[in-house]
């Protein structure tokens, strides 16, 4: 009786893990790396084209882009 309960718990866990896998794509695929590298390149180009911000709104936008660039670079370093 006790092993049956234990077995049911494992089965439930396996089913939950399968559900999680369907929500989260596998990390580290070549296609994902290519997409991430492309996003990094686009952000670098946007930042280079932006130049020096002249107002508070532009400064915030540039700061956001720089933060996103740093985050995506870190993902490249961490995941791949």
Residue pairs with C-beta under 8 A, 6 or more apart in sequence:
25 32
27 79
28 79
28 80
32 79
33 76
33 79
33 80
36 72
36 75
36 76
36 79
37 76
39 72
40 69
40 72
40 73
40 76
43 65
43 68
43 69
43 72
44 69
46 65
47 62
47 65
47 66
47 69
50 58
50 61
50 62
50 65
53 59
53 61
53 62
